[in-house]
Amino acid sequence: MAENNVTSFKPTDEGSNEARDVGGVTGERLKSFIERVERLEEEKTALLEDIKEVYGEAKATGFEPKIMRRVIKLRKMDIEKRREEDELLELYKAAIGMA
């Protein structure tokens, strides 16, 4: 089974930050990937905070963030996909007496 392919790892120096090659995995390469992801996660957090701040500024000047988010979503959509969605929305609204 898969257990036969697992190499047991017992660090000799538990406090060491030194990357090692273990079970065919290059420690330095793995550490590099992990550090890159950590940096990107930090950047993502900062960007999300900046976006939240922009929505707050917009709200303070009278704009509705919920509607702004919807407009942004619509702008990302392909025009044909957006038209199709609009038509379906109108059809559904008419079907339940909202139109």
C-alpha positions in Angstrom: 0.0 0.0 0.0 0.9 3.7 0.0 2.5 3.3 3.5 5.4 1.5 2.0 6.4 4.6 0.0 6.5 6.9 3.0 9.9 7.7 4.3 10.0 8.3 8.1 11.7 11.5 9.1 13.2 12.0 12.5 15.0 15.3 12.8 18.3 15.2 14.6 18.1 18.9 15.7 14.5 19.8 16.5 15.2 23.5 16.7 17.1 23.8 13.4 15.6 25.9 10.6 17.9 24.2 8.1 16.1 22.8 5.1 16.9 19.1 4.3 16.3 16.7 1.5 13.8 14.1 2.8 12.1 11.3 0.9 13.1 12.8 -2.4 11.8 16.3 -1.6 14.3 19.0 -1.9 14.1 21.0 1.4 15.4 24.3 0.0 13.0 24.2 -3.0 10.0 23.4 -0.7 11.0 26.1 1.7 11.3 28.5 -1.2 7.7 27.7 -2.3 6.4 28.0 1.2 8.0 31.4 1.7 6.7 32.7 -1.6 3.2 31.7 -0.7 3.6 33.3 2.7 4.7 36.6 1.1 1.8 36.5 -1.3 -0.7 35.8 1.5 0.7 38.9 3.3 0.3 41.0 0.1 -3.2 39.6 -0.4 -4.2 40.6 3.2 -2.8 44.1 2.6 -4.7 44.4 -0.8 -8.0 43.3 0.8 -7.6 45.9 3.5 -7.0 48.5 0.8 -10.1 47.4 -1.1 -12.1 47.6 2.1 -10.8 51.1 2.7 -11.8 52.2 -0.8 -15.4 50.8 -0.3 -15.5 52.7 3.0 -14.5 56.0 1.3 -17.1 55.4 -1.4 -19.8 54.8 1.2 -18.8 57.9 3.1 -19.4 59.9 -0.1 -22.9 58.4 -0.6 -22.2 55.4 -2.8 -23.5 51.9 -2.0 -20.7 49.3 -1.7 -23.1 46.4 -2.4 -24.1 47.9 -5.7 -20.5 48.8 -6.6 -19.5 45.1 -6.0 -22.3 44.0 -8.3 -21.2 46.5 -11.0 -17.6 45.3 -10.7 -18.8 41.7 -11.1 -20.8 42.7 -14.2 -17.9 44.5 -15.7 -15.8 41.3 -15.4 -18.4 39.3 -17.3 -18.4 38.7 -21.1 -21.0 40.9 -22.7 -23.0 38.0 -24.1 -23.0 36.2 -20.8 -24.2 39.4 -19.1 -27.0 39.8 -21.7 -28.1 36.2 -21.2 -28.2 36.6 -17.5 -30.2 39.9 -17.8 -32.7 38.2 -20.1 -33.1 35.3 -17.7 -33.5 37.6 -14.8 -36.3 39.5 -16.6 -38.0 36.2 -17.6 -37.9 34.9 -14.0 -39.2 38.2 -12.6 -42.1 38.2 -15.1 -42.8 34.6 -14.3 -43.4 35.4 -10.6 -45.1 38.7 -11.2 -42.3 41.1 -10.4 -42.1 42.7 -13.8 
